[in-house]
């Protein structure tokens, strides 16, 4: 599993969003980027997290940040998830887990004593220059969006 280092360039990515459009990290230069990884569309924890990021989106926009969710789900699955919960964030598809691996979001999980490979709920905060500003290697869905927004406000104030 990749170890991300705060202050270093964030791993580059180009991934399709829910419409199939390519989203490139380099195209987002000049903005803060919240890139959060989650296991599966329309599951309880992932829904809580996506809805929290959506309801807090105005706060992120005031801080000049774009919020991107990323899972292995297809664009079609993302579109259904967005429509069902009226999400206002972009959802990216990383079907082969290549970007997740670079961000430490793919690896061994231990679920009630059963080990398996899977998506690790985590978040990377990337600054305007494309450097990793902060990393949450594992997160709990509920309340996480608020913690990310608070950290972003703190880092922007420095």
C-alpha angles and dihedrals in degrees: 000000000000119000111219117213121211110233094028125105110280114241109272118244141182112189134162118250127214091286094048092253114140116247114200124191090219090058089059095058111137093037132081112247126210106198111184125182122210134176106236144356117251098013120129101256094037091050092051091050095046092046091048092051089047095049090047095044095107088058091052092047090052086056090051094249133139118211119217125181118201132195137145091258121119125256088252091054089049091051091053091047091049093048095046094052100026090239117187098196129092116251119207128205120224099172096168094044091232095133092039089056091052090052095045091247096122121065149089115334127191111214113180090329094313113116120211140150115259151125114306113215102239142138136221122200111205123195129224091270093053096256124136105257097177139352132204103196093191128013142180111234100226112081094000096116090058092051091050092049091049092050091048091051090048094049093046090052093055 
